[in-house]
Amino acid sequence: MRDADGFGRHPAHNRENGSFRTRAPGPESSSGERSRLSPQLLAQSRPEAGDFCQTRRVFGALIRIDSVTKRYPDGTVAVDRLSLEIPDRAITVLVGPSGCGKTTTLRMINRMVEPSEGTILLDGKDIQQQPVNTLRRSMGYVIQNAGLFQHRTILDNIATVPRLLGWGKERSRARARELMDRVGLDGTLARRYPYQLSGGQQQRVGVARALAADPPVLLMDEPFSAVDPVVRKGLQDELLRIQEELAKTIVFVTHDIDEAVKLGTMVAVMRTGGRLAQFAPPAELLTDPADAFVEDFLGTDRGIRRLSFFTAAGLDLLTAPIVAVDATAEQIAARDTADVPYLLVTDLDGRPLGWAESGELTAGSIETDRLLPHGRPFAAGTDSLRAALDCAVLSPTGWAVAVDGEGRAAGVVSQQTIAEAIRGAHANSARTTQKVAP
Amino acid sequence: MSGLFDMPSYLEYSYFGLVGLHLREALIPVLAGLLVALPLAQLCVRVRWLYPPVLWVTTILYAIPSLAFFVVLIDYTGLSETTVMIPLAVYSLVVLVPAIVDGVRAVPQETLAAATAMGFGPVRRYLQVQLPIAAPAIIAGLRVACVSSISLVSVGMLIGNQGALGNMLDAGLKYDQPRLVWLSVGGTAVLATAVDAVLIGLRLLLTPWMPRGARTPAVKEATG
């Protein structure tokens, strides 16, 4: 409904590529109405990006940052004439090297830093016009190292904002328990104190605390930077899952471009001096960096990372070179084709066991422990081309194994076939693919 | 002839009466000092440049001998308990002000940022976040202040019968009664130790959130 509602309302956006990042505030901003951009519209405005970002929905701007500058008394400019439209119900990531003003920008949204020039509108209303503590209580805030209140129990930490809003003690705690469950914290931790939790658990408490009063906006300042990579990945996946359920407007600050690409619906790359370098969906960022700075910041493997946005569902999987462990001599002979130098052996349920060289298998006496390892398989329907390529590169035979939802071998595919699919995906802009987890 | 705790009549109190007086004369000044130190310390936290001069002043006040205080104060408050307690309250500031300032300043920046971002006003943030987290440091300051105050009360004997256990010591020395000397010195030591123990207990009671080594099995230890 939103989409239909917004479609065609802003014909101006169709005119030029990348208008989303550069256009001046339209008339609807002055009247306080939220502009709505449909996915179709975005797709049209960016032909080469639209084809694989269609499924990432972008709604109207909830937070509008309008030529905001932050200048400190000593003359340092932290943020320089920044204009951003932060879309509603999506994750917008501010990313850039240290000193690029990303945290300052975030802190201006809840007025922990006041801008020197420019305005910030929340839902069409100037944030300067609202009482500061009311504004802040309507925005969840998560920071590095969680910043938990060490003198309060986990439950009371999470119940903080509801208590500030005047909820009763019991209602606040009931709400806090609900959130512990939502962020994947065991209920037995409720009465513990922060020092008794691991870094990852503390960060979950931080997220729960920010969500406690169900604020429409969530501000996250490098929340996962201080935890180890495994825990970080878990927290990122958890955030995406929670976002799927709650659809908050999230502004997320990080210096990690991989995190930005993984989490962001929109990514704002900022450069030193507090200027915006590019504001685009991650797929477009990887395909079409605005300048040398963005390209450099994205790193050397942006081509590989971009493959995360192409699905592997369209790959031509070969089912011929797959035999079960109890295969007869005729079956083996029939499967042993000249174009594939290996045979994939599966167990009786069809799960892959390993590779055998062509002509090596003898019916009835297949020794499973002498097979070549097949490596980590990819999910045929849901994984990305990046995952498929990774499997093929790591496989000792150069062939990747695709599995279905039950882990049964769905087919095998060679590096060459994947390479062709990549070329096809790049060339065929009409093809619809979706972003899947790398 | 007489019991261990019998007191000569010129001391005006029973032994435990003297102990009670001693305790009162020692602790009320510390309490008064705390009431002055809390806002003073908050001022020093908010106005950073104020902290060094405030520290100098408290140190200089601490260096003034109590006798000098008494000479000035007698004109106003006479030979009373108040005259003994005012210098003691002033002396406690030299410990309490830095204890509170350092304690409040040691609250992690991210905790403060989180509190601000969640919509705590400055007063609420001070009372509900900064002070509770600074409590261990403040109680550590109180322990030093109390013990020092308990030992200093004895100088009250300089203005007559206001030194509590100090007067007893004085009497014991003057009239060569080792029993009184021992009762006085021992009593002071026991008093100081007891008050210190109460404050440690108070700290344990107020800060269940502090890591306490082996006493509380932490999740981290259990899993790592």
HADDOCK unambig.tbl for C-alpha pairs under 7 A between the chains (distance, minus, plus):
assign (segid A and resid 133 and name CA) (segid B and resid 119 and name CA) 4.35 0.50 0.50
assign (segid A and resid 133 and name CA) (segid B and resid 120 and name CA) 6.83 0.50 0.50
assign (segid A and resid 134 and name CA) (segid B and resid 119 and name CA) 6.86 0.50 0.50
assign (segid A and resid 136 and name CA) (segid B and resid 117 and name CA) 5.76 0.50 0.50
assign (segid A and resid 136 and name CA) (segid B and resid 118 and name CA) 5.61 0.50 0.50
assign (segid A and resid 136 and name CA) (segid B and resid 119 and name CA) 5.08 0.50 0.50
assign (segid A and resid 137 and name CA) (segid B and resid 118 and name CA) 5.40 0.50 0.50
assign (segid A and resid 137 and name CA) (segid B and resid 119 and name CA) 5.28 0.50 0.50
assign (segid A and resid 141 and name CA) (segid B and resid 114 and name CA) 7.00 0.50 0.50
assign (segid A and resid 141 and name CA) (segid B and resid 117 and name CA) 6.32 0.50 0.50
assign (segid A and resid 141 and name CA) (segid B and resid 118 and name CA) 6.87 0.50 0.50
assign (segid A and resid 147 and name CA) (segid B and resid 110 and name CA) 4.78 0.50 0.50
assign (segid A and resid 147 and name CA) (segid B and resid 111 and name CA) 4.36 0.50 0.50
assign (segid A and resid 147 and name CA) (segid B and resid 114 and name CA) 5.91 0.50 0.50
assign (segid A and resid 148 and name CA) (segid B and resid 111 and name CA) 6.02 0.50 0.50
assign (segid A and resid 149 and name CA) (segid B and resid 111 and name CA) 6.27 0.50 0.50
assign (segid A and resid 150 and name CA) (segid B and resid 209 and name CA) 6.47 0.50 0.50
assign (segid A and resid 151 and name CA) (segid B and resid 132 and name CA) 6.94 0.50 0.50
assign (segid A and resid 151 and name CA) (segid B and resid 133 and name CA) 6.23 0.50 0.50
assign (segid A and resid 151 and name CA) (segid B and resid 209 and name CA) 5.23 0.50 0.50
assign (segid A and resid 161 and name CA) (segid B and resid 118 and name CA) 6.42 0.50 0.50
assign (segid A and resid 193 and name CA) (segid B and resid 209 and name CA) 5.56 0.50 0.50
assign (segid A and resid 195 and name CA) (segid B and resid 211 and name CA) 6.65 0.50 0.50
assign (segid A and resid 196 and name CA) (segid B and resid 218 and name CA) 4.87 0.50 0.50
assign (segid A and resid 196 and name CA) (segid B and resid 219 and name CA) 5.36 0.50 0.50
assign (segid A and resid 196 and name CA) (segid B and resid 220 and name CA) 6.44 0.50 0.50
assign (segid A and resid 197 and name CA) (segid B and resid 219 and name CA) 6.01 0.50 0.50
assign (segid A and resid 197 and name CA) (segid B and resid 220 and name CA) 6.39 0.50 0.50
assign (segid A and resid 198 and name CA) (segid B and resid 220 and name CA) 6.01 0.50 0.50
